[in-house]
Amino acid sequence: MTALIYLNLDHLHPVINGVWHHARFAAVPAPSDAITTLCGETAVAAFEPMTRRAANGPPLQCPVCHP
């Protein structure tokens, strides 16, 4: 049996070096896939539980991705 977890691509927001960005995804990136944000930042995709984000403090918003 499979337990599906549905993800809304419009709500995937990468955090790079503590800064929250927007990106346009055609599909959910696989771990280690390169992604590019709307402001042009690039990084490798990784996934963690939301509880890990709180441990690092709230991310800042990118002023270019979040005008």
PDB file of N, H, CA, C and O in Angstrom:
ATOM      1  N   MET A   1       0.845  -1.165   0.000  1.00  0.00           N
ATOM      2  CA  MET A   1       0.000   0.000   0.000  1.00  0.00           C
ATOM      3  C   MET A   1       0.899   1.241   0.000  1.00  0.00           C
ATOM      4  O   MET A   1       1.970   1.240   0.607  1.00  0.00           O
ATOM      5  N   THR A   2       0.461   2.277  -0.674  1.00  0.00           N
ATOM      6  H   THR A   2      -0.409   2.278  -1.167  1.00  0.00           H
ATOM      7  CA  THR A   2       1.212   3.526  -0.773  1.00  0.00           C
ATOM      8  C   THR A   2       0.441   4.650  -0.094  1.00  0.00           C
ATOM      9  O   THR A   2      -0.773   4.766  -0.261  1.00  0.00           O
ATOM     10  N   ALA A   3       1.139   5.466   0.660  1.00  0.00           N
ATOM     11  H   ALA A   3       2.125   5.372   0.795  1.00  0.00           H
ATOM     12  CA  ALA A   3       0.550   6.667   1.260  1.00  0.00           C
ATOM     13  C   ALA A   3       1.027   7.862   0.444  1.00  0.00           C
ATOM     14  O   ALA A   3       2.202   8.225   0.494  1.00  0.00           O
ATOM     15  N   LEU A   4       0.130   8.460  -0.294  1.00  0.00           N
ATOM     16  H   LEU A   4      -0.824   8.165  -0.335  1.00  0.00           H
ATOM     17  CA  LEU A   4       0.492   9.604  -1.121  1.00  0.00           C
ATOM     18  C   LEU A   4       0.523  10.883  -0.292  1.00  0.00           C
ATOM     19  O   LEU A   4      -0.343  11.106   0.554  1.00  0.00           O
ATOM     20  N   ILE A   5       1.503  11.700  -0.535  1.00  0.00           N
ATOM     21  H   ILE A   5       2.207  11.520  -1.222  1.00  0.00           H
ATOM     22  CA  ILE A   5       1.604  13.017   0.077  1.00  0.00           C
ATOM     23  C   ILE A   5       1.565  14.011  -1.077  1.00  0.00           C
ATOM     24  O   ILE A   5       2.495  14.070  -1.882  1.00  0.00           O
ATOM     25  N   TYR A   6       0.500  14.785  -1.157  1.00  0.00           N
ATOM     26  H   TYR A   6      -0.256  14.737  -0.503  1.00  0.00           H
ATOM     27  CA  TYR A   6       0.326  15.721  -2.263  1.00  0.00           C
ATOM     28  C   TYR A   6       0.979  17.059  -1.921  1.00  0.00           C
ATOM     29  O   TYR A   6       0.768  17.607  -0.839  1.00  0.00           O
ATOM     30  N   LEU A   7       1.756  17.562  -2.836  1.00  0.00           N
ATOM     31  H   LEU A   7       1.928  17.117  -3.714  1.00  0.00           H
ATOM     32  CA  LEU A   7       2.431  18.842  -2.661  1.00  0.00           C
ATOM     33  C   LEU A   7       1.923  19.828  -3.699  1.00  0.00           C
ATOM     34  O   LEU A   7       1.762  19.479  -4.869  1.00  0.00           O
ATOM     35  N   ASN A   8       1.674  21.040  -3.280  1.00  0.00           N
ATOM     36  H   ASN A   8       1.804  21.324  -2.330  1.00  0.00           H
ATOM     37  CA  ASN A   8       1.255  22.095  -4.191  1.00  0.00           C
ATOM     38  C   ASN A   8       2.511  22.843  -4.634  1.00  0.00           C
ATOM     39  O   ASN A   8       3.177  23.469  -3.809  1.00  0.00           O
ATOM     40  N   LEU A   9       2.841  22.787  -5.915  1.00  0.00           N
ATOM     41  H   LEU A   9       2.300  22.279  -6.585  1.00  0.00           H
ATOM     42  CA  LEU A   9       4.069  23.400  -6.421  1.00  0.00           C
ATOM     43  C   LEU A   9       4.108  24.910  -6.193  1.00  0.00           C
ATOM     44  O   LEU A   9       5.188  25.495  -6.107  1.00  0.00           O
ATOM     45  N   ASP A  10       2.944  25.539  -6.096  1.00  0.00           N
ATOM     46  H   ASP A  10       2.067  25.063  -6.166  1.00  0.00           H
ATOM     47  CA  ASP A  10       2.902  26.981  -5.843  1.00  0.00           C
ATOM     48  C   ASP A  10       3.312  27.338  -4.417  1.00  0.00           C
ATOM     49  O   ASP A  10       3.562  28.505  -4.113  1.00  0.00           O
ATOM     50  N   HIS A  11       3.382  26.340  -3.550  1.00  0.00           N
ATOM     51  H   HIS A  11       3.180  25.392  -3.798  1.00  0.00           H
ATOM     52  CA  HIS A  11       3.705  26.592  -2.146  1.00  0.00           C
ATOM     53  C   HIS A  11       5.061  26.033  -1.741  1.00  0.00           C
ATOM     54  O   HIS A  11       5.351  25.933  -0.549  1.00  0.00           O
ATOM     55  N   LEU A  12       5.890  25.671  -2.702  1.00  0.00           N
ATOM     56  H   LEU A  12       5.654  25.753  -3.670  1.00  0.00           H
ATOM     57  CA  LEU A  12       7.263  25.260  -2.403  1.00  0.00           C
ATOM     58  C   LEU A  12       8.131  26.513  -2.436  1.00  0.00           C
ATOM     59  O   LEU A  12       8.275  27.143  -3.483  1.00  0.00           O
ATOM     60  N   HIS A  13       8.705  26.871  -1.304  1.00  0.00           N
ATOM     61  H   HIS A  13       8.588  26.358  -0.453  1.00  0.00           H
ATOM     62  CA  HIS A  13       9.521  28.077  -1.203  1.00  0.00           C
ATOM     63  C   HIS A  13      10.906  27.695  -0.685  1.00  0.00           C
ATOM     64  O   HIS A  13      11.062  27.410   0.503  1.00  0.00           O
ATOM     65  N   PRO A  14      11.908  27.687  -1.555  1.00  0.00           N
ATOM     66  CA  PRO A  14      13.243  27.318  -1.099  1.00  0.00           C
ATOM     67  C   PRO A  14      13.839  28.367  -0.161  1.00  0.00           C
ATOM     68  O   PRO A  14      13.663  29.569  -0.361  1.00  0.00           O
ATOM     69  N   VAL A  15      14.538  27.898   0.854  1.00  0.00           N
ATOM     70  H   VAL A  15      14.682  26.922   1.017  1.00  0.00           H
ATOM     71  CA  VAL A  15      15.272  28.767   1.774  1.00  0.00           C
ATOM     72  C   VAL A  15      16.753  28.521   1.523  1.00  0.00           C
ATOM     73  O   VAL A  15      17.251  27.413   1.721  1.00  0.00           O
ATOM     74  N   ILE A  16      17.453  29.569   1.085  1.00  0.00           N
ATOM     75  H   ILE A  16      17.048  30.469   0.924  1.00  0.00           H
ATOM     76  CA  ILE A  16      18.879  29.477   0.771  1.00  0.00           C
ATOM     77  C   ILE A  16      19.620  30.424   1.706  1.00  0.00           C
ATOM     78  O   ILE A  16      19.397  31.634   1.679  1.00  0.00           O
ATOM     79  N   ASN A  17      20.500  29.870   2.531  1.00  0.00           N
ATOM     80  H   ASN A  17      20.682  28.887   2.553  1.00  0.00           H
ATOM     81  CA  ASN A  17      21.278  30.665   3.495  1.00  0.00           C
ATOM     82  C   ASN A  17      20.381  31.553   4.356  1.00  0.00           C
ATOM     83  O   ASN A  17      20.699  32.717   4.597  1.00  0.00           O
ATOM     84  N   GLY A  18      19.264  31.000   4.816  1.00  0.00           N
ATOM     85  H   GLY A  18      19.006  30.054   4.620  1.00  0.00           H
ATOM     86  CA  GLY A  18      18.370  31.721   5.712  1.00  0.00           C
ATOM     87  C   GLY A  18      17.452  32.726   5.035  1.00  0.00           C
ATOM     88  O   GLY A  18      16.761  33.485   5.715  1.00  0.00           O
ATOM     89  N   VAL A  19      17.432  32.744   3.690  1.00  0.00           N
ATOM     90  H   VAL A  19      17.993  32.128   3.138  1.00  0.00           H
ATOM     91  CA  VAL A  19      16.580  33.675   2.952  1.00  0.00           C
ATOM     92  C   VAL A  19      15.538  32.882   2.175  1.00  0.00           C
ATOM     93  O   VAL A  19      15.870  31.948   1.445  1.00  0.00           O
ATOM     94  N   TRP A  20      14.285  33.261   2.338  1.00  0.00           N
ATOM     95  H   TRP A  20      14.015  34.019   2.931  1.00  0.00           H
ATOM     96  CA  TRP A  20      13.140  32.593   1.726  1.00  0.00           C
ATOM     97  C   TRP A  20      12.915  33.175   0.338  1.00  0.00           C
ATOM     98  O   TRP A  20      12.804  34.390   0.176  1.00  0.00           O
ATOM     99  N   HIS A  21      12.848  32.294  -0.670  1.00  0.00           N
ATOM    100  H   HIS A  21      12.938  31.307  -0.538  1.00  0.00           H
ATOM    101  CA  HIS A  21      12.721  32.695  -2.069  1.00  0.00           C
ATOM    102  C   HIS A  21      11.461  32.100  -2.697  1.00  0.00           C
ATOM    103  O   HIS A  21      10.791  31.257  -2.100  1.00  0.00           O
ATOM    104  N   HIS A  22      11.157  32.549  -3.896  1.00  0.00           N
ATOM    105  H   HIS A  22      11.701  33.234  -4.381  1.00  0.00           H
ATOM    106  CA  HIS A  22      10.140  31.933  -4.745  1.00  0.00           C
ATOM    107  C   HIS A  22      10.842  31.315  -5.947  1.00  0.00           C
ATOM    108  O   HIS A  22      11.890  31.790  -6.386  1.00  0.00           O
ATOM    109  N   ALA A  23      10.249  30.249  -6.469  1.00  0.00           N
ATOM    110  H   ALA A  23       9.398  29.863  -6.112  1.00  0.00           H
ATOM    111  CA  ALA A  23      10.747  29.604  -7.687  1.00  0.00           C
ATOM    112  C   ALA A  23       9.547  29.047  -8.435  1.00  0.00           C
ATOM    113  O   ALA A  23       8.502  28.783  -7.841  1.00  0.00           O
ATOM    114  N   ARG A  24       9.700  28.873  -9.727  1.00  0.00           N
ATOM    115  H   ARG A  24      10.549  29.087 -10.210  1.00  0.00           H
ATOM    116  CA  ARG A  24       8.646  28.239 -10.530  1.00  0.00           C
ATOM    117  C   ARG A  24       9.075  26.801 -10.784  1.00  0.00           C
ATOM    118  O   ARG A  24      10.094  26.552 -11.429  1.00  0.00           O
ATOM    119  N   PHE A  25       8.299  25.867 -10.279  1.00  0.00           N
ATOM    120  H   PHE A  25       7.471  26.069  -9.755  1.00  0.00           H
ATOM    121  CA  PHE A  25       8.611  24.450 -10.429  1.00  0.00           C
ATOM    122  C   PHE A  25       7.635  23.801 -11.394  1.00  0.00           C
ATOM    123  O   PHE A  25       6.426  24.012 -11.296  1.00  0.00           O
ATOM    124  N   ALA A  26       8.153  23.011 -12.328  1.00  0.00           N
ATOM    125  H   ALA A  26       9.135  22.839 -12.408  1.00  0.00           H
ATOM    126  CA  ALA A  26       7.312  22.208 -13.217  1.00  0.00           C
ATOM    127  C   ALA A  26       6.973  20.880 -12.545  1.00  0.00           C
ATOM    128  O   ALA A  26       5.969  20.245 -12.868  1.00  0.00           O
ATOM    129  N   ALA A  27       7.824  20.472 -11.607  1.00  0.00           N
ATOM    130  H   ALA A  27       8.640  20.987 -11.344  1.00  0.00           H
ATOM    131  CA  ALA A  27       7.643  19.230 -10.852  1.00  0.00           C
ATOM    132  C   ALA A  27       8.375  19.393  -9.524  1.00  0.00           C
ATOM    133  O   ALA A  27       9.200  20.294  -9.372  1.00  0.00           O
ATOM    134  N   VAL A  28       8.076  18.533  -8.579  1.00  0.00           N
ATOM    135  H   VAL A  28       7.406  17.802  -8.703  1.00  0.00           H
ATOM    136  CA  VAL A  28       8.786  18.560  -7.302  1.00  0.00           C
ATOM    137  C   VAL A  28      10.234  18.161  -7.574  1.00  0.00           C
ATOM    138  O   VAL A  28      10.482  17.094  -8.136  1.00  0.00           O
ATOM    139  N   PRO A  29      11.191  19.001  -7.185  1.00  0.00           N
ATOM    140  CA  PRO A  29      12.586  18.643  -7.431  1.00  0.00           C
ATOM    141  C   PRO A  29      13.005  17.457  -6.566  1.00  0.00           C
ATOM    142  O   PRO A  29      12.560  17.307  -5.428  1.00  0.00           O
ATOM    143  N   ALA A  30      13.854  16.637  -7.123  1.00  0.00           N
ATOM    144  H   ALA A  30      14.215  16.758  -8.047  1.00  0.00           H
ATOM    145  CA  ALA A  30      14.419  15.523  -6.362  1.00  0.00           C
ATOM    146  C   ALA A  30      15.568  16.055  -5.512  1.00  0.00           C
ATOM    147  O   ALA A  30      16.203  17.043  -5.882  1.00  0.00           O
ATOM    148  N   PRO A  31      15.843  15.414  -4.379  1.00  0.00           N
ATOM    149  CA  PRO A  31      17.009  15.828  -3.599  1.00  0.00           C
ATOM    150  C   PRO A  31      18.248  15.833  -4.495  1.00  0.00           C
ATOM    151  O   PRO A  31      18.473  14.895  -5.259  1.00  0.00           O
ATOM    152  N   SER A  32      19.025  16.867  -4.396  1.00  0.00           N
ATOM    153  H   SER A  32      18.842  17.628  -3.775  1.00  0.00           H
ATOM    154  CA  SER A  32      20.262  17.119  -5.151  1.00  0.00           C
ATOM    155  C   SER A  32      20.019  17.717  -6.536  1.00  0.00           C
ATOM    156  O   SER A  32      20.984  18.009  -7.242  1.00  0.00           O
ATOM    157  N   ASP A  33      18.751  17.912  -6.955  1.00  0.00           N
ATOM    158  H   ASP A  33      17.967  17.674  -6.381  1.00  0.00           H
ATOM    159  CA  ASP A  33      18.481  18.634  -8.205  1.00  0.00           C
ATOM    160  C   ASP A  33      18.841  20.107  -8.009  1.00  0.00           C
ATOM    161  O   ASP A  33      18.604  20.672  -6.941  1.00  0.00           O
ATOM    162  N   ALA A  34      19.405  20.715  -9.026  1.00  0.00           N
ATOM    163  H   ALA A  34      19.597  20.256  -9.894  1.00  0.00           H
ATOM    164  CA  ALA A  34      19.688  22.150  -8.979  1.00  0.00           C
ATOM    165  C   ALA A  34      18.389  22.915  -9.201  1.00  0.00           C
ATOM    166  O   ALA A  34      17.591  22.557 -10.067  1.00  0.00           O
ATOM    167  N   ILE A  35      18.181  23.965  -8.420  1.00  0.00           N
ATOM    168  H   ILE A  35      18.830  24.256  -7.716  1.00  0.00           H
ATOM    169  CA  ILE A  35      17.009  24.824  -8.601  1.00  0.00           C
ATOM    170  C   ILE A  35      17.487  26.269  -8.741  1.00  0.00           C
ATOM    171  O   ILE A  35      18.544  26.642  -8.233  1.00  0.00           O
ATOM    172  N   THR A  36      16.692  27.065  -9.435  1.00  0.00           N
ATOM    173  H   THR A  36      15.833  26.762  -9.848  1.00  0.00           H
ATOM    174  CA  THR A  36      16.978  28.491  -9.596  1.00  0.00           C
ATOM    175  C   THR A  36      15.753  29.270  -9.139  1.00  0.00           C
ATOM    176  O   THR A  36      14.630  28.977  -9.548  1.00  0.00           O
ATOM    177  N   THR A  37      15.976  30.251  -8.297  1.00  0.00           N
ATOM    178  H   THR A  37      16.889  30.489  -7.964  1.00  0.00           H
ATOM    179  CA  THR A  37      14.880  31.062  -7.773  1.00  0.00           C
ATOM    180  C   THR A  37      14.557  32.190  -8.749  1.00  0.00           C
ATOM    181  O   THR A  37      15.282  32.401  -9.722  1.00  0.00           O
ATOM    182  N   LEU A  38      13.473  32.911  -8.491  1.00  0.00           N
ATOM    183  H   LEU A  38      12.884  32.740  -7.701  1.00  0.00           H
ATOM    184  CA  LEU A  38      13.080  34.016  -9.363  1.00  0.00           C
ATOM    185  C   LEU A  38      14.132  35.118  -9.422  1.00  0.00           C
ATOM    186  O   LEU A  38      14.228  35.823 -10.426  1.00  0.00           O
ATOM    187  N   CYS A  39      14.922  35.275  -8.360  1.00  0.00           N
ATOM    188  H   CYS A  39      14.844  34.702  -7.544  1.00  0.00           H
ATOM    189  CA  CYS A  39      15.960  36.309  -8.344  1.00  0.00           C
ATOM    190  C   CYS A  39      17.275  35.832  -8.950  1.00  0.00           C
ATOM    191  O   CYS A  39      18.223  36.608  -9.070  1.00  0.00           O
ATOM    192  N   GLY A  40      17.335  34.553  -9.333  1.00  0.00           N
ATOM    193  H   GLY A  40      16.565  33.923  -9.236  1.00  0.00           H
ATOM    194  CA  GLY A  40      18.541  34.029  -9.964  1.00  0.00           C
ATOM    195  C   GLY A  40      19.467  33.242  -9.057  1.00  0.00           C
ATOM    196  O   GLY A  40      20.467  32.701  -9.529  1.00  0.00           O
ATOM    197  N   GLU A  41      19.164  33.162  -7.763  1.00  0.00           N
ATOM    198  H   GLU A  41      18.352  33.602  -7.380  1.00  0.00           H
ATOM    199  CA  GLU A  41      19.974  32.329  -6.861  1.00  0.00           C
ATOM    200  C   GLU A  41      19.829  30.871  -7.278  1.00  0.00           C
ATOM    201  O   GLU A  41      18.743  30.442  -7.669  1.00  0.00           O
ATOM    202  N   THR A  42      20.902  30.117  -7.200  1.00  0.00           N
ATOM    203  H   THR A  42      21.784  30.465  -6.882  1.00  0.00           H
ATOM    204  CA  THR A  42      20.839  28.690  -7.496  1.00  0.00           C
ATOM    205  C   THR A  42      21.350  27.906  -6.297  1.00  0.00           C
ATOM    206  O   THR A  42      22.231  28.361  -5.567  1.00  0.00           O
ATOM    207  N   ALA A  43      20.788  26.732  -6.108  1.00  0.00           N
ATOM    208  H   ALA A  43      20.072  26.362  -6.700  1.00  0.00           H
ATOM    209  CA  ALA A  43      21.188  25.856  -5.010  1.00  0.00           C
ATOM    210  C   ALA A  43      20.704  24.445  -5.322  1.00  0.00           C
ATOM    211  O   ALA A  43      19.961  24.223  -6.278  1.00  0.00           O
ATOM    212  N   VAL A  44      21.133  23.510  -4.510  1.00  0.00           N
ATOM    213  H   VAL A  44      21.737  23.690  -3.734  1.00  0.00           H
ATOM    214  CA  VAL A  44      20.741  22.110  -4.648  1.00  0.00           C
ATOM    215  C   VAL A  44      19.561  21.846  -3.717  1.00  0.00           C
ATOM    216  O   VAL A  44      19.582  22.255  -2.556  1.00  0.00           O
ATOM    217  N   ALA A  45      18.542  21.170  -4.216  1.00  0.00           N
ATOM    218  H   ALA A  45      18.524  20.838  -5.159  1.00  0.00           H
ATOM    219  CA  ALA A  45      17.340  20.883  -3.428  1.00  0.00           C
ATOM    220  C   ALA A  45      17.632  19.877  -2.318  1.00  0.00           C
ATOM    221  O   ALA A  45      18.355  18.901  -2.517  1.00  0.00           O
ATOM    222  N   ALA A  46      17.060  20.131  -1.159  1.00  0.00           N
ATOM    223  H   ALA A  46      16.472  20.923  -0.998  1.00  0.00           H
ATOM    224  CA  ALA A  46      17.095  19.212  -0.023  1.00  0.00           C
ATOM    225  C   ALA A  46      15.785  19.409   0.737  1.00  0.00           C
ATOM    226  O   ALA A  46      15.168  20.471   0.652  1.00  0.00           O
ATOM    227  N   PHE A  47      15.371  18.408   1.461  1.00  0.00           N
ATOM    228  H   PHE A  47      15.872  17.545   1.530  1.00  0.00           H
ATOM    229  CA  PHE A  47      14.095  18.469   2.173  1.00  0.00           C
ATOM    230  C   PHE A  47      14.311  18.154   3.643  1.00  0.00           C
ATOM    231  O   PHE A  47      15.078  17.255   3.987  1.00  0.00           O
ATOM    232  N   GLU A  48      13.626  18.900   4.514  1.00  0.00           N
ATOM    233  H   GLU A  48      13.003  19.630   4.234  1.00  0.00           H
ATOM    234  CA  GLU A  48      13.657  18.676   5.949  1.00  0.00           C
ATOM    235  C   GLU A  48      12.263  18.921   6.504  1.00  0.00           C
ATOM    236  O   GLU A  48      11.468  19.617   5.872  1.00  0.00           O
ATOM    237  N   PRO A  49      11.944  18.363   7.675  1.00  0.00           N
ATOM    238  CA  PRO A  49      10.655  18.649   8.299  1.00  0.00           C
ATOM    239  C   PRO A  49      10.572  20.125   8.696  1.00  0.00           C
ATOM    240  O   PRO A  49      11.594  20.752   8.977  1.00  0.00           O
ATOM    241  N   MET A  50       9.382  20.664   8.718  1.00  0.00           N
ATOM    242  H   MET A  50       8.553  20.155   8.490  1.00  0.00           H
ATOM    243  CA  MET A  50       9.167  22.068   9.070  1.00  0.00           C
ATOM    244  C   MET A  50       9.724  22.394  10.459  1.00  0.00           C
ATOM    245  O   MET A  50      10.123  23.532  10.706  1.00  0.00           O
ATOM    246  N   THR A  51       9.758  21.424  11.361  1.00  0.00           N
ATOM    247  H   THR A  51       9.434  20.500  11.161  1.00  0.00           H
ATOM    248  CA  THR A  51      10.273  21.670  12.708  1.00  0.00           C
ATOM    249  C   THR A  51      11.743  22.076  12.682  1.00  0.00           C
ATOM    250  O   THR A  51      12.194  22.780  13.586  1.00  0.00           O
ATOM    251  N   ARG A  52      12.491  21.659  11.690  1.00  0.00           N
ATOM    252  H   ARG A  52      12.124  21.086  10.956  1.00  0.00           H
ATOM    253  CA  ARG A  52      13.909  22.031  11.590  1.00  0.00           C
ATOM    254  C   ARG A  52      14.060  23.516  11.260  1.00  0.00           C
ATOM    255  O   ARG A  52      15.043  24.139  11.660  1.00  0.00           O
ATOM    256  N   ARG A  53      13.105  24.084  10.540  1.00  0.00           N
ATOM    257  H   ARG A  53      12.307  23.579  10.214  1.00  0.00           H
ATOM    258  CA  ARG A  53      13.179  25.504  10.192  1.00  0.00           C
ATOM    259  C   ARG A  53      13.125  26.361  11.444  1.00  0.00           C
ATOM    260  O   ARG A  53      13.853  27.348  11.554  1.00  0.00           O
ATOM    261  N   ALA A  54      12.281  25.997  12.375  1.00  0.00           N
ATOM    262  H   ALA A  54      11.689  25.196  12.285  1.00  0.00           H
ATOM    263  CA  ALA A  54      12.146  26.771  13.609  1.00  0.00           C
ATOM    264  C   ALA A  54      13.447  26.775  14.407  1.00  0.00           C
ATOM    265  O   ALA A  54      13.732  27.745  15.110  1.00  0.00           O
ATOM    266  N   ALA A  55      14.233  25.720  14.311  1.00  0.00           N
ATOM    267  H   ALA A  55      14.002  24.933  13.739  1.00  0.00           H
ATOM    268  CA  ALA A  55      15.489  25.635  15.049  1.00  0.00           C
ATOM    269  C   ALA A  55      16.496  26.675  14.568  1.00  0.00           C
ATOM    270  O   ALA A  55      17.379  27.075  15.327  1.00  0.00           O
ATOM    271  N   ASN A  56      16.374  27.117  13.319  1.00  0.00           N
ATOM    272  H   ASN A  56      15.656  26.792  12.703  1.00  0.00           H
ATOM    273  CA  ASN A  56      17.305  28.095  12.754  1.00  0.00           C
ATOM    274  C   ASN A  56      16.759  29.518  12.788  1.00  0.00           C
ATOM    275  O   ASN A  56      17.391  30.431  12.257  1.00  0.00           O
ATOM    276  N   GLY A  57      15.610  29.718  13.395  1.00  0.00           N
ATOM    277  H   GLY A  57      15.096  28.977  13.826  1.00  0.00           H
ATOM    278  CA  GLY A  57      14.980  31.032  13.408  1.00  0.00           C
ATOM    279  C   GLY A  57      14.218  31.265  12.116  1.00  0.00           C
ATOM    280  O   GLY A  57      14.399  30.524  11.149  1.00  0.00           O
ATOM    281  N   PRO A  58      13.377  32.272  12.085  1.00  0.00           N
ATOM    282  CA  PRO A  58      12.583  32.516  10.878  1.00  0.00           C
ATOM    283  C   PRO A  58      13.471  33.015   9.736  1.00  0.00           C
ATOM    284  O   PRO A  58      14.385  33.809   9.959  1.00  0.00           O
ATOM    285  N   PRO A  59      13.199  32.549   8.513  1.00  0.00           N
ATOM    286  CA  PRO A  59      13.991  33.041   7.380  1.00  0.00           C
ATOM    287  C   PRO A  59      13.582  34.465   7.005  1.00  0.00           C
ATOM    288  O   PRO A  59      12.453  34.889   7.252  1.00  0.00           O
ATOM    289  N   LEU A  60      14.505  35.177   6.415  1.00  0.00           N
ATOM    290  H   LEU A  60      15.422  34.832   6.214  1.00  0.00           H
ATOM    291  CA  LEU A  60      14.215  36.496   5.857  1.00  0.00           C
ATOM    292  C   LEU A  60      13.589  36.310   4.489  1.00  0.00           C
ATOM    293  O   LEU A  60      13.750  35.250   3.884  1.00  0.00           O
ATOM    294  N   GLN A  61      12.880  37.308   3.984  1.00  0.00           N
ATOM    295  H   GLN A  61      12.749  38.169   4.475  1.00  0.00           H
ATOM    296  CA  GLN A  61      12.312  37.228   2.640  1.00  0.00           C
ATOM    297  C   GLN A  61      13.250  37.904   1.657  1.00  0.00           C
ATOM    298  O   GLN A  61      13.777  38.983   1.930  1.00  0.00           O
ATOM    299  N   CYS A  62      13.457  37.268   0.519  1.00  0.00           N
ATOM    300  H   CYS A  62      13.030  36.392   0.297  1.00  0.00           H
ATOM    301  CA  CYS A  62      14.257  37.860  -0.548  1.00  0.00           C
ATOM    302  C   CYS A  62      13.509  39.086  -1.082  1.00  0.00           C
ATOM    303  O   CYS A  62      12.344  38.967  -1.460  1.00  0.00           O
ATOM    304  N   PRO A  63      14.149  40.256  -1.124  1.00  0.00           N
ATOM    305  CA  PRO A  63      13.455  41.453  -1.601  1.00  0.00           C
ATOM    306  C   PRO A  63      13.153  41.422  -3.100  1.00  0.00           C
ATOM    307  O   PRO A  63      12.292  42.167  -3.569  1.00  0.00           O
ATOM    308  N   VAL A  64      13.847  40.575  -3.855  1.00  0.00           N
ATOM    309  H   VAL A  64      14.547  39.970  -3.475  1.00  0.00           H
ATOM    310  CA  VAL A  64      13.596  40.465  -5.295  1.00  0.00           C
ATOM    311  C   VAL A  64      12.456  39.485  -5.562  1.00  0.00           C
ATOM    312  O   VAL A  64      11.568  39.772  -6.364  1.00  0.00           O
ATOM    313  N   CYS A  65      12.475  38.332  -4.895  1.00  0.00           N
ATOM    314  H   CYS A  65      13.196  38.099  -4.243  1.00  0.00           H
ATOM    315  CA  CYS A  65      11.419  37.329  -5.079  1.00  0.00           C
ATOM    316  C   CYS A  65      10.106  37.758  -4.427  1.00  0.00           C
ATOM    317  O   CYS A  65       9.033  37.353  -4.873  1.00  0.00           O
ATOM    318  N   HIS A  66      10.184  38.574  -3.375  1.00  0.00           N
ATOM    319  H   HIS A  66      11.056  38.903  -3.013  1.00  0.00           H
ATOM    320  CA  HIS A  66       9.014  39.025  -2.613  1.00  0.00           C
ATOM    321  C   HIS A  66       8.949  40.547  -2.645  1.00  0.00           C
ATOM    322  O   HIS A  66       9.167  41.191  -1.618  1.00  0.00           O
ATOM    323  N   PRO A  67       8.655  41.134  -3.801  1.00  0.00           N
ATOM    324  CA  PRO A  67       8.661  42.614  -3.871  1.00  0.00           C
ATOM    325  C   PRO A  67       7.547  43.240  -3.050  1.00  0.00           C
ATOM    326  O   PRO A  67       7.423  44.464  -3.009  1.00  0.00           O
TER     327      PRO A  67
END
